[in-house]
Amino acid sequence: MLSQRLPQDLAPNPWAHRLEQRRARGEPLLDLISSDPTHAGLVDAAGALAALADPRAARHEPEACGLRSARQVVAASFSVPDAATSPEDVVLTASTSEAYAHLFRLLADPGETVLAPAPSYPLLEPLAALEGVRLESYRLRFEGRWRLDLDHLRAAVDRARSPRAVVVVQPNHPTGSCLSASEVDALEELCQQRGLALIADEVFGEFPRPGICAPLPTMLGSRRVPTFVLGGLSKSCGLPQLKLAWILLAGPEAARRRARAGLEWIADAFLSVSSPVQHALPGLLAGRGAFQARLRERLESNLAALAAASSGGDVELLPADGGWSAVLRLPALHTSEEWALRLLERDVVAYPGDLFDFEDDAWLVVSLLAEPAALAEGAARLVTAVREELVHA
Ligand SMILES: Cc1ncc(COP(=O)(O)O)c(C=O)c1O
């Protein structure tokens, strides 16, 4: 009855199953994976809801790519100094997930391929599958910093059936890594040679790691290939429930014009962005500094707790450029999932790395938005668990 676009097995993995059981019983757990800013006490939700009551929204004025006033404010907020984005190069969507769906529809026919990094955001695979598009991974490898394995990417492009686009996530979720300037250059050259578009997910682009002063790199600006840069309210303002995101177009003028016309046609079939949130957008974006400052404080205190817990050397806290997650490398005594299950026995919830397609070794991922006392206690229990296992090894 169901299409092949859905997974044939909808059962959760053993860790997710165990977590579901424990939550269903209402057992108290130290939650180190909660990453919804509206649950973390960081958002002025009342202010955001009040902004939705703009009387102009009483009248429906559908515009497929979004109201010009809303596109204008996105263009002004996210332009880079040397190449301003025009409001014509902004397309609004209801979420970044919807932006991915529109782009896969725009760029790929069913059975064609999009390449995406691994480890990375686990939703890319189902989003591609839902559009009938194949997703091939290319590897990022940790060698003191996360590096693009360019040979692996080239081989993946060669192997792929009709490759159409490469996704980059900057900073990447969950590694928090960005490509170096030379990696971007090599990637762009490959895309140009092979006629591939670039999709750059920059939803965490405004969240550098504490201590990093320079702005994080962006794919906006003058590009040699058709480029689509994604962002949205769910991260920039911590308001995922308002359902507004954007695609910014960069790259050669003629390709941009064609892409814009195609996206307009796709978006017109859905008209999914609500009028109230579009009218509220200028005020929401103008006020995002206060949320981002509160979030930065949370990142700082949670990173300090993780650094202190990992100072003994049994657990390694990986360096990162930005984002809301931290990656921990554990001794390879167990798989990532086994470690996550062992932690769950100690009432600590951390993601096993295989959910994000880490290869080899043992990795856990935690949210830096977690409640600070829970994170500190959870990290202490993790270190104790690792020490006990090392003694028995
Ligand atoms: C890399 C990345 N892109 C996109 C999203 C989702 O954004 P949205 O809520 O706009 O769909 C997330 C959510 O965690 C993410 O980690």
The ligand as an SDF file (V2000), in Angstrom:
LIG
                    3D

 16 16  0  0  0  0  0  0  0  0999 V2000
   21.7710   21.2930    9.4830 C   0  0  0  0  0  0  0  0  0  0  0  0
   20.3050   21.5100    9.6770 C   0  0  0  0  0  0  0  0  0  0  0  0
   19.5580   21.9980    8.6640 N   0  0  0  0  0  0  0  0  0  0  0  0
   18.2410   22.2180    8.8140 C   0  0  0  0  0  0  0  0  0  0  0  0
   17.6030   21.9770   10.0130 C   0  0  0  0  0  0  0  0  0  0  0  0
   16.1120   22.1760   10.1430 C   0  0  0  0  0  0  0  0  0  0  0  0
   15.6900   23.4410   10.0300 O   0  0  0  0  0  0  0  0  0  0  0  0
   14.1110   23.7370    9.8670 P   0  0  0  0  0  0  0  0  0  0  0  0
   13.5310   23.7180   11.2460 O   0  0  0  0  0  0  0  0  0  0  0  0
   14.1050   25.1080    9.2600 O   0  0  0  0  0  0  0  0  0  0  0  0
   13.5250   22.7140    8.9520 O   0  0  0  0  0  0  0  0  0  0  0  0
   18.3220   21.4710   11.0870 C   0  0  0  0  0  0  0  0  0  0  0  0
   17.6560   21.1760   12.3570 C   0  0  0  0  0  0  0  0  0  0  0  0
   18.2460   20.7810   13.3340 O   0  0  0  0  0  0  0  0  0  0  0  0
   19.7000   21.2420   10.9210 C   0  0  0  0  0  0  0  0  0  0  0  0
   20.4400   20.7270   11.9000 O   0  0  0  0  0  0  0  0  0  0  0  0
  1  2  1  0
  2  3  1  0
  2 15  2  0
  3  4  2  0
  4  5  1  0
  5  6  1  0
  5 12  2  0
  6  7  1  0
  7  8  1  0
  8  9  2  0
  8 10  1  0
  8 11  1  0
 12 13  1  0
 12 15  1  0
 13 14  2  0
 15 16  1  0
M  END
$$$$
